[in-house]
Amino acid sequence: MNKSKIALLFRVLLGLPFLVFGLNGFFHFLPMPPMPGAAMSLMMAFGATGYFFPVLKITEIVAGALVLSGMYVPLALVLLAPIIVQIVLFHACLAPAGMLIPIVVLVAELVLAVIYKNAWKGILSAKTEI
C-alpha cells in the first residue's frame, strides 16, 4: 500500500469520528451512552458553562472536515491534538469502557503526524528568523 493510500485510511479514521461526533453535539442523532458518576459530573460542569461544548464541537467539525478533505491537515492535527489527549484521559480515568474510539483516533493522529512530518519543521525549530 502506498503512502497516499495509508494517509487516506488514517485521515478517514481520524476525521470521520470528529466530524460525526461534532455534528452530533448539535443535532443529537446518536444517543449518549450511560457514564459513571464522575464522568457525568464533569460533562454536566462543562455543559453548565454554556460555551464549552459549542466551541469544542465547532472545532471538531472544522478539523474533522479538514482532515477528511486533505486540506490543511497539519493545522487540523494541531487543533485536534489537545482534544485527543483530553478524550483519551477522560476515558482512561473516568469512563474506561469507551476506550476503543479514543485509541483509534490517537493512533490515527500519531500516524498522520509522522506522515506529515515535513510540516513540523518550522514550528519545531528552536530558533527561527523573524
Backbone as XML, in Angstrom:
<?xml version="1.0"?>
<chain id="A" units="angstrom">
  <residue number="1" name="MET">
    <atom name="N" x="0.854" y="-1.172" z="0.000"/>
    <atom name="CA" x="0.000" y="0.000" z="0.000"/>
    <atom name="C" x="0.904" y="1.239" z="0.000"/>
  </residue>
  <residue number="2" name="ASN">
    <atom name="N" x="0.617" y="2.179" z="-0.902"/>
    <atom name="CA" x="1.485" y="3.358" z="-0.983"/>
    <atom name="C" x="1.113" y="4.396" z="0.082"/>
  </residue>
  <residue number="3" name="LYS">
    <atom name="N" x="1.996" y="5.375" z="0.213"/>
    <atom name="CA" x="1.865" y="6.365" z="1.284"/>
    <atom name="C" x="0.558" y="7.155" z="1.200"/>
  </residue>
  <residue number="4" name="SER">
    <atom name="N" x="0.102" y="7.489" z="0.000"/>
    <atom name="CA" x="-1.126" y="8.280" z="-0.117"/>
    <atom name="C" x="-2.360" y="7.478" z="0.297"/>
  </residue>
  <residue number="5" name="LYS">
    <atom name="N" x="-2.361" y="6.171" z="0.027"/>
    <atom name="CA" x="-3.491" y="5.337" z="0.456"/>
    <atom name="C" x="-3.482" y="5.154" z="1.972"/>
  </residue>
  <residue number="6" name="ILE">
    <atom name="N" x="-2.297" y="5.010" z="2.546"/>
    <atom name="CA" x="-2.189" y="4.904" z="4.006"/>
    <atom name="C" x="-2.664" y="6.206" z="4.645"/>
  </residue>
  <residue number="7" name="ALA">
    <atom name="N" x="-2.237" y="7.330" z="4.079"/>
    <atom name="CA" x="-2.665" y="8.632" z="4.601"/>
    <atom name="C" x="-4.181" y="8.768" z="4.518"/>
  </residue>
  <residue number="8" name="LEU">
    <atom name="N" x="-4.773" y="8.362" z="3.403"/>
    <atom name="CA" x="-6.224" y="8.438" z="3.248"/>
    <atom name="C" x="-6.927" y="7.584" z="4.293"/>
  </residue>
  <residue number="9" name="LEU">
    <atom name="N" x="-6.462" y="6.360" z="4.501"/>
    <atom name="CA" x="-7.057" y="5.475" z="5.503"/>
    <atom name="C" x="-7.045" y="6.135" z="6.880"/>
  </residue>
  <residue number="10" name="PHE">
    <atom name="N" x="-5.898" y="6.669" z="7.284"/>
    <atom name="CA" x="-5.799" y="7.264" z="8.612"/>
    <atom name="C" x="-6.505" y="8.617" z="8.693"/>
  </residue>
  <residue number="11" name="ARG">
    <atom name="N" x="-6.604" y="9.327" z="7.573"/>
    <atom name="CA" x="-7.402" y="10.560" z="7.569"/>
    <atom name="C" x="-8.872" y="10.246" z="7.804"/>
  </residue>
  <residue number="12" name="VAL">
    <atom name="N" x="-9.361" y="9.165" z="7.217"/>
    <atom name="CA" x="-10.757" y="8.764" z="7.445"/>
    <atom name="C" x="-10.947" y="8.306" z="8.893"/>
  </residue>
  <residue number="13" name="LEU">
    <atom name="N" x="-10.002" y="7.509" z="9.409"/>
    <atom name="CA" x="-10.105" y="7.029" z="10.791"/>
    <atom name="C" x="-10.081" y="8.172" z="11.801"/>
  </residue>
  <residue number="14" name="LEU">
    <atom name="N" x="-9.411" y="9.261" z="11.465"/>
    <atom name="CA" x="-9.357" y="10.406" z="12.373"/>
    <atom name="C" x="-10.485" y="11.398" z="12.096"/>
  </residue>
  <residue number="15" name="GLY">
    <atom name="N" x="-10.670" y="11.748" z="10.849"/>
    <atom name="CA" x="-11.614" y="12.809" z="10.515"/>
    <atom name="C" x="-13.070" y="12.435" z="10.685"/>
  </residue>
  <residue number="16" name="LEU">
    <atom name="N" x="-13.427" y="11.217" z="10.320"/>
    <atom name="CA" x="-14.834" y="10.818" z="10.377"/>
    <atom name="C" x="-15.404" y="10.844" z="11.793"/>
  </residue>
  <residue number="17" name="PRO">
    <atom name="N" x="-14.736" y="10.256" z="12.790"/>
    <atom name="CA" x="-15.301" y="10.338" z="14.149"/>
    <atom name="C" x="-15.469" y="11.781" z="14.634"/>
  </residue>
  <residue number="18" name="PHE">
    <atom name="N" x="-14.508" y="12.647" z="14.327"/>
    <atom name="CA" x="-14.637" y="14.029" z="14.790"/>
    <atom name="C" x="-15.751" y="14.760" z="14.060"/>
  </residue>
  <residue number="19" name="LEU">
    <atom name="N" x="-15.902" y="14.513" z="12.773"/>
    <atom name="CA" x="-16.996" y="15.138" z="12.040"/>
    <atom name="C" x="-18.343" y="14.641" z="12.561"/>
  </residue>
  <residue number="20" name="VAL">
    <atom name="N" x="-18.485" y="13.330" z="12.720"/>
    <atom name="CA" x="-19.760" y="12.751" z="13.168"/>
    <atom name="C" x="-20.094" y="13.183" z="14.594"/>
  </residue>
  <residue number="21" name="PHE">
    <atom name="N" x="-19.147" y="13.032" z="15.523"/>
    <atom name="CA" x="-19.436" y="13.381" z="16.917"/>
    <atom name="C" x="-19.555" y="14.893" z="17.101"/>
  </residue>
  <residue number="22" name="GLY">
    <atom name="N" x="-18.845" y="15.667" z="16.274"/>
    <atom name="CA" x="-19.021" y="17.114" z="16.314"/>
    <atom name="C" x="-20.427" y="17.508" z="15.890"/>
  </residue>
  <residue number="23" name="LEU">
    <atom name="N" x="-20.898" y="16.944" z="14.786"/>
    <atom name="CA" x="-22.267" y="17.214" z="14.332"/>
    <atom name="C" x="-23.293" y="16.709" z="15.336"/>
  </residue>
  <residue number="24" name="ASN">
    <atom name="N" x="-23.007" y="15.571" z="15.959"/>
    <atom name="CA" x="-23.918" y="15.030" z="16.962"/>
    <atom name="C" x="-24.072" y="15.985" z="18.149"/>
  </residue>
  <residue number="25" name="GLY">
    <atom name="N" x="-23.044" y="16.754" z="18.428"/>
    <atom name="CA" x="-23.131" y="17.728" z="19.510"/>
    <atom name="C" x="-24.206" y="18.777" z="19.274"/>
  </residue>
  <residue number="26" name="PHE">
    <atom name="N" x="-24.568" y="19.014" z="18.013"/>
    <atom name="CA" x="-25.606" y="19.995" z="17.690"/>
    <atom name="C" x="-26.939" y="19.348" z="17.324"/>
  </residue>
  <residue number="27" name="PHE">
    <atom name="N" x="-26.894" y="18.197" z="16.657"/>
    <atom name="CA" x="-28.121" y="17.608" z="16.124"/>
    <atom name="C" x="-28.617" y="16.390" z="16.890"/>
  </residue>
  <residue number="28" name="HIS">
    <atom name="N" x="-27.827" y="15.850" z="17.787"/>
    <atom name="CA" x="-28.214" y="14.763" z="18.703"/>
    <atom name="C" x="-28.861" y="13.571" z="17.989"/>
  </residue>
  <residue number="29" name="PHE">
    <atom name="N" x="-28.221" y="13.077" z="16.940"/>
    <atom name="CA" x="-28.742" y="11.916" z="16.219"/>
    <atom name="C" x="-28.205" y="10.603" z="16.771"/>
  </residue>
  <residue number="30" name="LEU">
    <atom name="N" x="-27.192" y="10.651" z="17.640"/>
    <atom name="CA" x="-26.677" y="9.463" z="18.324"/>
    <atom name="C" x="-26.950" y="9.614" z="19.814"/>
  </residue>
  <residue number="31" name="PRO">
    <atom name="N" x="-27.472" y="8.566" z="20.452"/>
    <atom name="CA" x="-27.733" y="8.687" z="21.897"/>
    <atom name="C" x="-26.427" y="8.689" z="22.690"/>
  </residue>
  <residue number="32" name="MET">
    <atom name="N" x="-26.429" y="9.407" z="23.800"/>
    <atom name="CA" x="-25.269" y="9.407" z="24.696"/>
    <atom name="C" x="-25.290" y="8.115" z="25.508"/>
  </residue>
  <residue number="33" name="PRO">
    <atom name="N" x="-24.172" y="7.404" z="25.556"/>
    <atom name="CA" x="-24.131" y="6.199" z="26.386"/>
    <atom name="C" x="-24.124" y="6.588" z="27.860"/>
  </residue>
  <residue number="34" name="PRO">
    <atom name="N" x="-24.590" y="5.689" z="28.717"/>
    <atom name="CA" x="-24.538" y="5.998" z="30.154"/>
    <atom name="C" x="-23.084" y="6.127" z="30.606"/>
  </residue>
  <residue number="35" name="MET">
    <atom name="N" x="-22.855" y="7.033" z="31.558"/>
    <atom name="CA" x="-21.496" y="7.271" z="32.053"/>
    <atom name="C" x="-21.464" y="7.078" z="33.561"/>
  </residue>
  <residue number="36" name="PRO">
    <atom name="N" x="-20.290" y="6.676" z="34.071"/>
    <atom name="CA" x="-20.126" y="6.620" z="35.525"/>
    <atom name="C" x="-20.335" y="8.010" z="36.134"/>
  </residue>
  <residue number="37" name="GLY">
    <atom name="N" x="-20.602" y="8.060" z="37.424"/>
    <atom name="CA" x="-20.944" y="9.303" z="38.112"/>
    <atom name="C" x="-19.963" y="10.444" z="37.922"/>
  </residue>
  <residue number="38" name="ALA">
    <atom name="N" x="-18.667" y="10.193" z="38.120"/>
    <atom name="CA" x="-17.674" y="11.266" z="37.998"/>
    <atom name="C" x="-17.602" y="11.786" z="36.566"/>
  </residue>
  <residue number="39" name="ALA">
    <atom name="N" x="-17.718" y="10.898" z="35.598"/>
    <atom name="CA" x="-17.695" y="11.312" z="34.193"/>
    <atom name="C" x="-18.904" y="12.188" z="33.883"/>
  </residue>
  <residue number="40" name="MET">
    <atom name="N" x="-20.063" y="11.791" z="34.377"/>
    <atom name="CA" x="-21.280" y="12.576" z="34.144"/>
    <atom name="C" x="-21.191" y="13.932" z="34.835"/>
  </residue>
  <residue number="41" name="SER">
    <atom name="N" x="-20.636" y="13.962" z="36.028"/>
    <atom name="CA" x="-20.476" y="15.237" z="36.747"/>
    <atom name="C" x="-19.591" y="16.198" z="35.961"/>
  </residue>
  <residue number="42" name="LEU">
    <atom name="N" x="-18.508" y="15.687" z="35.403"/>
    <atom name="CA" x="-17.612" y="16.526" z="34.610"/>
    <atom name="C" x="-18.323" y="17.051" z="33.371"/>
  </residue>
  <residue number="43" name="MET">
    <atom name="N" x="-19.050" y="16.187" z="32.681"/>
    <atom name="CA" x="-19.777" y="16.604" z="31.478"/>
    <atom name="C" x="-20.836" y="17.657" z="31.819"/>
  </residue>
  <residue number="44" name="MET">
    <atom name="N" x="-21.514" y="17.482" z="32.939"/>
    <atom name="CA" x="-22.525" y="18.458" z="33.361"/>
    <atom name="C" x="-21.868" y="19.812" z="33.664"/>
  </residue>
  <residue number="45" name="ALA">
    <atom name="N" x="-20.696" y="19.776" z="34.290"/>
    <atom name="CA" x="-19.986" y="21.024" z="34.594"/>
    <atom name="C" x="-19.563" y="21.730" z="33.308"/>
  </residue>
  <residue number="46" name="PHE">
    <atom name="N" x="-19.049" y="20.965" z="32.341"/>
    <atom name="CA" x="-18.691" y="21.567" z="31.052"/>
    <atom name="C" x="-19.922" y="22.179" z="30.390"/>
  </residue>
  <residue number="47" name="GLY">
    <atom name="N" x="-21.027" y="21.453" z="30.412"/>
    <atom name="CA" x="-22.258" y="21.943" z="29.802"/>
    <atom name="C" x="-22.780" y="23.199" z="30.471"/>
  </residue>
  <residue number="48" name="ALA">
    <atom name="N" x="-22.598" y="23.302" z="31.780"/>
    <atom name="CA" x="-23.098" y="24.451" z="32.534"/>
    <atom name="C" x="-22.396" y="25.753" z="32.153"/>
  </residue>
  <residue number="49" name="THR">
    <atom name="N" x="-21.219" y="25.665" z="31.560"/>
    <atom name="CA" x="-20.517" y="26.894" z="31.169"/>
    <atom name="C" x="-21.249" y="27.623" z="30.050"/>
  </residue>
  <residue number="50" name="GLY">
    <atom name="N" x="-21.973" y="26.874" z="29.227"/>
    <atom name="CA" x="-22.695" y="27.476" z="28.117"/>
    <atom name="C" x="-21.864" y="27.670" z="26.857"/>
  </residue>
  <residue number="51" name="TYR">
    <atom name="N" x="-20.553" y="27.682" z="26.978"/>
    <atom name="CA" x="-19.700" y="27.910" z="25.811"/>
    <atom name="C" x="-18.835" y="26.713" z="25.453"/>
  </residue>
  <residue number="52" name="PHE">
    <atom name="N" x="-18.531" y="25.863" z="26.429"/>
    <atom name="CA" x="-17.528" y="24.824" z="26.221"/>
    <atom name="C" x="-17.889" y="23.892" z="25.066"/>
  </residue>
  <residue number="53" name="PHE">
    <atom name="N" x="-19.064" y="23.293" z="25.106"/>
    <atom name="CA" x="-19.416" y="22.318" z="24.071"/>
    <atom name="C" x="-19.597" y="22.942" z="22.686"/>
  </residue>
  <residue number="54" name="PRO">
    <atom name="N" x="-20.225" y="24.114" z="22.549"/>
    <atom name="CA" x="-20.287" y="24.696" z="21.197"/>
    <atom name="C" x="-18.902" y="24.947" z="20.592"/>
  </residue>
  <residue number="55" name="VAL">
    <atom name="N" x="-17.969" y="25.489" z="21.384"/>
    <atom name="CA" x="-16.617" y="25.736" z="20.871"/>
    <atom name="C" x="-15.938" y="24.417" z="20.522"/>
  </residue>
  <residue number="56" name="LEU">
    <atom name="N" x="-16.050" y="23.438" z="21.408"/>
    <atom name="CA" x="-15.442" y="22.130" z="21.176"/>
    <atom name="C" x="-16.005" y="21.476" z="19.920"/>
  </residue>
  <residue number="57" name="LYS">
    <atom name="N" x="-17.318" y="21.456" z="19.795"/>
    <atom name="CA" x="-17.949" y="20.757" z="18.673"/>
    <atom name="C" x="-17.694" y="21.462" z="17.339"/>
  </residue>
  <residue number="58" name="ILE">
    <atom name="N" x="-17.651" y="22.790" z="17.335"/>
    <atom name="CA" x="-17.313" y="23.500" z="16.096"/>
    <atom name="C" x="-15.876" y="23.178" z="15.692"/>
  </residue>
  <residue number="59" name="THR">
    <atom name="N" x="-14.970" y="23.147" z="16.668"/>
    <atom name="CA" x="-13.576" y="22.791" z="16.381"/>
    <atom name="C" x="-13.491" y="21.377" z="15.828"/>
  </residue>
  <residue number="60" name="GLU">
    <atom name="N" x="-14.231" y="20.439" z="16.423"/>
    <atom name="CA" x="-14.232" y="19.054" z="15.943"/>
    <atom name="C" x="-14.758" y="18.964" z="14.515"/>
  </residue>
  <residue number="61" name="ILE">
    <atom name="N" x="-15.832" y="19.686" z="14.208"/>
    <atom name="CA" x="-16.417" y="19.648" z="12.865"/>
    <atom name="C" x="-15.436" y="20.211" z="11.838"/>
  </residue>
  <residue number="62" name="VAL">
    <atom name="N" x="-14.884" y="21.377" z="12.126"/>
    <atom name="CA" x="-13.964" y="22.023" z="11.179"/>
    <atom name="C" x="-12.714" y="21.175" z="10.983"/>
  </residue>
  <residue number="63" name="ALA">
    <atom name="N" x="-12.098" y="20.749" z="12.080"/>
    <atom name="CA" x="-10.863" y="19.962" z="11.973"/>
    <atom name="C" x="-11.132" y="18.607" z="11.323"/>
  </residue>
  <residue number="64" name="GLY">
    <atom name="N" x="-12.237" y="17.963" z="11.674"/>
    <atom name="CA" x="-12.587" y="16.686" z="11.053"/>
    <atom name="C" x="-12.795" y="16.825" z="9.557"/>
  </residue>
  <residue number="65" name="ALA">
    <atom name="N" x="-13.476" y="17.899" z="9.144"/>
    <atom name="CA" x="-13.701" y="18.139" z="7.713"/>
    <atom name="C" x="-12.384" y="18.424" z="6.991"/>
  </residue>
  <residue number="66" name="LEU">
    <atom name="N" x="-11.491" y="19.174" z="7.636"/>
    <atom name="CA" x="-10.188" y="19.442" z="7.025"/>
    <atom name="C" x="-9.391" y="18.160" z="6.840"/>
  </residue>
  <residue number="67" name="VAL">
    <atom name="N" x="-9.378" y="17.314" z="7.856"/>
    <atom name="CA" x="-8.645" y="16.044" z="7.758"/>
    <atom name="C" x="-9.234" y="15.190" z="6.640"/>
  </residue>
  <residue number="68" name="LEU">
    <atom name="N" x="-10.548" y="15.080" z="6.591"/>
    <atom name="CA" x="-11.187" y="14.264" z="5.552"/>
    <atom name="C" x="-10.929" y="14.816" z="4.155"/>
  </residue>
  <residue number="69" name="SER">
    <atom name="N" x="-10.914" y="16.133" z="4.020"/>
    <atom name="CA" x="-10.723" y="16.740" z="2.700"/>
    <atom name="C" x="-9.274" y="16.692" z="2.238"/>
  </residue>
  <residue number="70" name="GLY">
    <atom name="N" x="-8.361" y="16.489" z="3.179"/>
    <atom name="CA" x="-6.947" y="16.503" z="2.835"/>
    <atom name="C" x="-6.367" y="17.906" z="2.751"/>
  </residue>
  <residue number="71" name="MET">
    <atom name="N" x="-7.146" y="18.900" z="3.132"/>
    <atom name="CA" x="-6.686" y="20.292" z="3.102"/>
    <atom name="C" x="-6.289" y="20.731" z="4.508"/>
  </residue>
  <residue number="72" name="TYR">
    <atom name="N" x="-5.154" y="21.393" z="4.614"/>
    <atom name="CA" x="-4.668" y="21.913" z="5.897"/>
    <atom name="C" x="-4.605" y="20.831" z="6.971"/>
  </residue>
  <residue number="73" name="VAL">
    <atom name="N" x="-4.216" y="19.630" z="6.578"/>
    <atom name="CA" x="-4.173" y="18.508" z="7.526"/>
    <atom name="C" x="-3.257" y="18.798" z="8.710"/>
  </residue>
  <residue number="74" name="PRO">
    <atom name="N" x="-2.044" y="19.328" z="8.509"/>
    <atom name="CA" x="-1.211" y="19.612" z="9.682"/>
    <atom name="C" x="-1.873" y="20.586" z="10.663"/>
  </residue>
  <residue number="75" name="LEU">
    <atom name="N" x="-2.540" y="21.613" z="10.154"/>
    <atom name="CA" x="-3.255" y="22.543" z="11.032"/>
    <atom name="C" x="-4.346" y="21.808" z="11.807"/>
  </residue>
  <residue number="76" name="ALA">
    <atom name="N" x="-5.098" y="20.961" z="11.124"/>
    <atom name="CA" x="-6.148" y="20.187" z="11.786"/>
    <atom name="C" x="-5.564" y="19.263" z="12.848"/>
  </residue>
  <residue number="77" name="LEU">
    <atom name="N" x="-4.409" y="18.669" z="12.574"/>
    <atom name="CA" x="-3.764" y="17.803" z="13.563"/>
    <atom name="C" x="-3.389" y="18.589" z="14.813"/>
  </residue>
  <residue number="78" name="VAL">
    <atom name="N" x="-2.913" y="19.813" z="14.627"/>
    <atom name="CA" x="-2.575" y="20.662" z="15.774"/>
    <atom name="C" x="-3.836" y="21.007" z="16.569"/>
  </residue>
  <residue number="79" name="LEU">
    <atom name="N" x="-4.925" y="21.327" z="15.882"/>
    <atom name="CA" x="-6.183" y="21.638" z="16.568"/>
    <atom name="C" x="-6.719" y="20.439" z="17.341"/>
  </residue>
  <residue number="80" name="LEU">
    <atom name="N" x="-6.583" y="19.251" z="16.762"/>
    <atom name="CA" x="-7.151" y="18.053" z="17.384"/>
    <atom name="C" x="-6.286" y="17.459" z="18.488"/>
  </residue>
  <residue number="81" name="ALA">
    <atom name="N" x="-4.989" y="17.720" z="18.487"/>
    <atom name="CA" x="-4.087" y="17.072" z="19.451"/>
    <atom name="C" x="-4.517" y="17.256" z="20.904"/>
  </residue>
  <residue number="82" name="PRO">
    <atom name="N" x="-4.779" y="18.475" z="21.384"/>
    <atom name="CA" x="-5.182" y="18.597" z="22.791"/>
    <atom name="C" x="-6.558" y="17.992" z="23.067"/>
  </residue>
  <residue number="83" name="ILE">
    <atom name="N" x="-7.427" y="18.013" z="22.074"/>
    <atom name="CA" x="-8.746" y="17.393" z="22.245"/>
    <atom name="C" x="-8.582" y="15.887" z="22.406"/>
  </residue>
  <residue number="84" name="ILE">
    <atom name="N" x="-7.734" y="15.287" z="21.579"/>
    <atom name="CA" x="-7.499" y="13.842" z="21.655"/>
    <atom name="C" x="-6.882" y="13.466" z="22.994"/>
  </residue>
  <residue number="85" name="VAL">
    <atom name="N" x="-5.916" y="14.244" z="23.464"/>
    <atom name="CA" x="-5.306" y="13.959" z="24.772"/>
    <atom name="C" x="-6.385" y="13.956" z="25.854"/>
  </residue>
  <residue number="86" name="GLN">
    <atom name="N" x="-7.261" y="14.941" z="25.839"/>
    <atom name="CA" x="-8.313" y="15.017" z="26.859"/>
    <atom name="C" x="-9.328" y="13.880" z="26.723"/>
  </residue>
  <residue number="87" name="ILE">
    <atom name="N" x="-9.668" y="13.507" z="25.505"/>
    <atom name="CA" x="-10.603" y="12.391" z="25.305"/>
    <atom name="C" x="-10.001" y="11.097" z="25.837"/>
  </residue>
  <residue number="88" name="VAL">
    <atom name="N" x="-8.732" y="10.849" z="25.521"/>
    <atom name="CA" x="-8.064" y="9.627" z="25.999"/>
    <atom name="C" x="-7.998" y="9.631" z="27.521"/>
  </residue>
  <residue number="89" name="LEU">
    <atom name="N" x="-7.600" y="10.749" z="28.120"/>
    <atom name="CA" x="-7.519" y="10.819" z="29.584"/>
    <atom name="C" x="-8.892" y="10.689" z="30.238"/>
  </residue>
  <residue number="90" name="PHE">
    <atom name="N" x="-9.905" y="11.316" z="29.652"/>
    <atom name="CA" x="-11.266" y="11.208" z="30.174"/>
    <atom name="C" x="-11.685" y="9.746" z="30.244"/>
  </residue>
  <residue number="91" name="HIS">
    <atom name="N" x="-11.487" y="9.025" z="29.146"/>
    <atom name="CA" x="-11.905" y="7.623" z="29.123"/>
    <atom name="C" x="-11.013" y="6.751" z="29.994"/>
  </residue>
  <residue number="92" name="ALA">
    <atom name="N" x="-9.722" y="6.993" z="29.994"/>
    <atom name="CA" x="-8.813" y="6.184" z="30.809"/>
    <atom name="C" x="-9.106" y="6.356" z="32.296"/>
  </residue>
  <residue number="93" name="CYS">
    <atom name="N" x="-9.427" y="7.572" z="32.708"/>
    <atom name="CA" x="-9.608" y="7.854" z="34.134"/>
    <atom name="C" x="-11.052" y="7.744" z="34.613"/>
  </residue>
  <residue number="94" name="LEU">
    <atom name="N" x="-12.020" y="8.105" z="33.762"/>
    <atom name="CA" x="-13.398" y="8.218" z="34.227"/>
    <atom name="C" x="-14.384" y="7.269" z="33.555"/>
  </residue>
  <residue number="95" name="ALA">
    <atom name="N" x="-14.110" y="6.842" z="32.341"/>
    <atom name="CA" x="-15.067" y="6.000" z="31.609"/>
    <atom name="C" x="-14.318" y="4.984" z="30.753"/>
  </residue>
  <residue number="96" name="PRO">
    <atom name="N" x="-13.592" y="4.051" z="31.387"/>
    <atom name="CA" x="-12.725" y="3.137" z="30.630"/>
    <atom name="C" x="-13.450" y="2.204" z="29.665"/>
  </residue>
  <residue number="97" name="ALA">
    <atom name="N" x="-14.732" y="2.018" z="29.826"/>
    <atom name="CA" x="-15.453" y="1.116" z="28.922"/>
    <atom name="C" x="-15.477" y="1.648" z="27.490"/>
  </residue>
  <residue number="98" name="GLY">
    <atom name="N" x="-15.277" y="2.943" z="27.312"/>
    <atom name="CA" x="-15.365" y="3.527" z="25.977"/>
    <atom name="C" x="-14.025" y="3.854" z="25.355"/>
  </residue>
  <residue number="99" name="MET">
    <atom name="N" x="-13.008" y="3.040" z="25.568"/>
    <atom name="CA" x="-11.650" y="3.360" z="25.116"/>
    <atom name="C" x="-11.368" y="3.073" z="23.641"/>
  </residue>
  <residue number="100" name="LEU">
    <atom name="N" x="-12.208" y="2.339" z="22.937"/>
    <atom name="CA" x="-11.888" y="1.939" z="21.564"/>
    <atom name="C" x="-11.699" y="3.138" z="20.631"/>
  </residue>
  <residue number="101" name="ILE">
    <atom name="N" x="-12.686" y="3.997" z="20.530"/>
    <atom name="CA" x="-12.588" y="5.136" z="19.616"/>
    <atom name="C" x="-11.450" y="6.075" z="20.024"/>
  </residue>
  <residue number="102" name="PRO">
    <atom name="N" x="-11.276" y="6.399" z="21.303"/>
    <atom name="CA" x="-10.120" y="7.237" z="21.662"/>
    <atom name="C" x="-8.778" y="6.642" z="21.241"/>
  </residue>
  <residue number="103" name="ILE">
    <atom name="N" x="-8.611" y="5.339" z="21.373"/>
    <atom name="CA" x="-7.356" y="4.710" z="20.954"/>
    <atom name="C" x="-7.199" y="4.794" z="19.435"/>
  </residue>
  <residue number="104" name="VAL">
    <atom name="N" x="-8.275" y="4.555" z="18.701"/>
    <atom name="CA" x="-8.218" y="4.630" z="17.231"/>
    <atom name="C" x="-7.826" y="6.035" z="16.781"/>
  </residue>
  <residue number="105" name="VAL">
    <atom name="N" x="-8.468" y="7.069" z="17.358"/>
    <atom name="CA" x="-8.138" y="8.428" z="16.916"/>
    <atom name="C" x="-6.736" y="8.843" z="17.371"/>
  </residue>
  <residue number="106" name="LEU">
    <atom name="N" x="-6.295" y="8.365" z="18.525"/>
    <atom name="CA" x="-4.930" y="8.654" z="18.972"/>
    <atom name="C" x="-3.902" y="8.048" z="18.016"/>
  </residue>
  <residue number="107" name="VAL">
    <atom name="N" x="-4.097" y="6.785" z="17.660"/>
    <atom name="CA" x="-3.179" y="6.129" z="16.725"/>
    <atom name="C" x="-3.214" y="6.832" z="15.368"/>
  </residue>
  <residue number="108" name="ALA">
    <atom name="N" x="-4.408" y="7.164" z="14.889"/>
    <atom name="CA" x="-4.523" y="7.856" z="13.599"/>
    <atom name="C" x="-3.816" y="9.209" z="13.641"/>
  </residue>
  <residue number="109" name="GLU">
    <atom name="N" x="-3.981" y="9.939" z="14.728"/>
    <atom name="CA" x="-3.304" y="11.239" z="14.887"/>
    <atom name="C" x="-1.791" y="11.069" z="14.827"/>
  </residue>
  <residue number="110" name="LEU">
    <atom name="N" x="-1.274" y="10.077" z="15.548"/>
    <atom name="CA" x="0.178" y="9.855" z="15.586"/>
    <atom name="C" x="0.722" y="9.416" z="14.227"/>
  </residue>
  <residue number="111" name="VAL">
    <atom name="N" x="0.000" y="8.523" z="13.559"/>
    <atom name="CA" x="0.438" y="8.073" z="12.230"/>
    <atom name="C" x="0.443" y="9.249" z="11.253"/>
  </residue>
  <residue number="112" name="LEU">
    <atom name="N" x="-0.609" y="10.058" z="11.281"/>
    <atom name="CA" x="-0.663" y="11.210" z="10.380"/>
    <atom name="C" x="0.411" y="12.245" z="10.725"/>
  </residue>
  <residue number="113" name="ALA">
    <atom name="N" x="0.722" y="12.402" z="11.995"/>
    <atom name="CA" x="1.799" y="13.325" z="12.385"/>
    <atom name="C" x="3.125" y="12.884" z="11.773"/>
  </residue>
  <residue number="114" name="VAL">
    <atom name="N" x="3.346" y="11.577" z="11.714"/>
    <atom name="CA" x="4.571" y="11.057" z="11.089"/>
    <atom name="C" x="4.506" y="11.227" z="9.571"/>
  </residue>
  <residue number="115" name="ILE">
    <atom name="N" x="3.371" y="10.914" z="8.976"/>
    <atom name="CA" x="3.229" y="11.047" z="7.522"/>
    <atom name="C" x="3.460" y="12.500" z="7.085"/>
  </residue>
  <residue number="116" name="TYR">
    <atom name="N" x="2.968" y="13.450" z="7.872"/>
    <atom name="CA" x="3.107" y="14.874" z="7.547"/>
    <atom name="C" x="4.296" y="15.501" z="8.275"/>
  </residue>
  <residue number="117" name="LYS">
    <atom name="N" x="5.333" y="14.716" z="8.529"/>
    <atom name="CA" x="6.467" y="15.177" z="9.343"/>
    <atom name="C" x="7.158" y="16.413" z="8.780"/>
  </residue>
  <residue number="118" name="ASN">
    <atom name="N" x="7.160" y="16.584" z="7.480"/>
    <atom name="CA" x="7.813" y="17.765" z="6.896"/>
    <atom name="C" x="7.115" y="19.068" z="7.285"/>
  </residue>
  <residue number="119" name="ALA">
    <atom name="N" x="5.853" y="18.997" z="7.624"/>
    <atom name="CA" x="5.107" y="20.199" z="8.011"/>
    <atom name="C" x="5.537" y="20.731" z="9.373"/>
  </residue>
  <residue number="120" name="TRP">
    <atom name="N" x="6.193" y="19.919" z="10.177"/>
    <atom name="CA" x="6.535" y="20.313" z="11.551"/>
    <atom name="C" x="7.874" y="21.027" z="11.644"/>
  </residue>
  <residue number="121" name="LYS">
    <atom name="N" x="8.643" y="21.035" z="10.571"/>
    <atom name="CA" x="9.997" y="21.610" z="10.632"/>
    <atom name="C" x="9.997" y="23.052" z="11.128"/>
  </residue>
  <residue number="122" name="GLY">
    <atom name="N" x="9.091" y="23.856" z="10.641"/>
    <atom name="CA" x="9.065" y="25.264" z="11.032"/>
    <atom name="C" x="8.696" y="25.490" z="12.483"/>
  </residue>
  <residue number="123" name="ILE">
    <atom name="N" x="7.712" y="24.776" z="12.972"/>
    <atom name="CA" x="7.272" y="25.024" z="14.350"/>
    <atom name="C" x="8.100" y="24.273" z="15.385"/>
  </residue>
  <residue number="124" name="LEU">
    <atom name="N" x="8.906" y="23.328" z="14.945"/>
    <atom name="CA" x="9.731" y="22.581" z="15.891"/>
    <atom name="C" x="11.195" y="23.020" z="15.881"/>
  </residue>
  <residue number="125" name="SER">
    <atom name="N" x="11.499" y="24.128" z="15.206"/>
    <atom name="CA" x="12.879" y="24.611" z="15.256"/>
    <atom name="C" x="13.046" y="25.519" z="16.474"/>
  </residue>
  <residue number="126" name="ALA">
    <atom name="N" x="14.144" y="25.303" z="17.183"/>
    <atom name="CA" x="14.392" y="26.042" z="18.423"/>
    <atom name="C" x="14.582" y="27.530" z="18.163"/>
  </residue>
  <residue number="127" name="LYS">
    <atom name="N" x="15.237" y="27.859" z="17.076"/>
    <atom name="CA" x="15.471" y="29.268" z="16.745"/>
    <atom name="C" x="14.980" y="29.514" z="15.324"/>
  </residue>
  <residue number="128" name="THR">
    <atom name="N" x="14.157" y="30.519" z="15.184"/>
    <atom name="CA" x="13.665" y="30.878" z="13.855"/>
    <atom name="C" x="13.940" y="32.351" z="13.598"/>
  </residue>
  <residue number="129" name="GLU">
    <atom name="N" x="14.069" y="32.673" z="12.341"/>
    <atom name="CA" x="14.274" y="34.068" z="11.964"/>
    <atom name="C" x="12.946" y="34.797" z="11.982"/>
  </residue>
  <residue number="130" name="ILE">
    <atom name="N" x="13.014" y="36.053" z="12.325"/>
    <atom name="CA" x="11.796" y="36.872" z="12.362"/>
    <atom name="C" x="11.639" y="37.574" z="11.033"/>
  </residue>
</chain>
